Amino acid sequence: MEREQKIKSDKRFWIVLLVVIAALICLRVFVLDWIWISGESMLPTLQDGELVLTEKISKNTGGLSRGDLVIVIYPDGMQCVKRMIGMEGDTISIQDNMVIVNGDVIDEPYLNENSFPDMQTVIVPENSIFVMGDNRNHSSDSREPMIGPIPDDNIVGQAISVIYPFDRIRGVK
């Protein structure tokens, strides 16, 4: 009798453990992820060496909007965090250090510098977004012909918070 209870208890433990592991795997694959920040392209918003928690749901539910920090995959396969400036059909240009989307200058309080090159008007293709780093003079982004607008299929998710180093934990926007 005692041996049967031990076997039942062990069996229950392994079932619970497997369910927890399966739930964590599903959470990682379908809901949450993380990315290490490497470089200075998102200064001052994100700093080199920070670990950023990301969520994957809003990319599939139409929950992304201009100004969000998104994780994208570049044509060379590299994942990085950039700010979403435009969506399909938007016209984007840069004149006199101002980003103009659909004829309106966008407010960018997250920028430290206001000196970056002008850019001719670009129309964001269907099923694509246009991204730029916050540190405009030190960012490889959609302004470059080798990168260009990012197809929706190459959006991994949205950055939601810095989770490491622990003394810099904060939400990001």
Summary of the structure (lengths in Angstrom):
residues: 173
radius of gyration: 20.9
end to end distance: 59.0
largest distance: 82.5
contacts: 478
relative contact order: 0.20
helix: 25%
strand: 34%
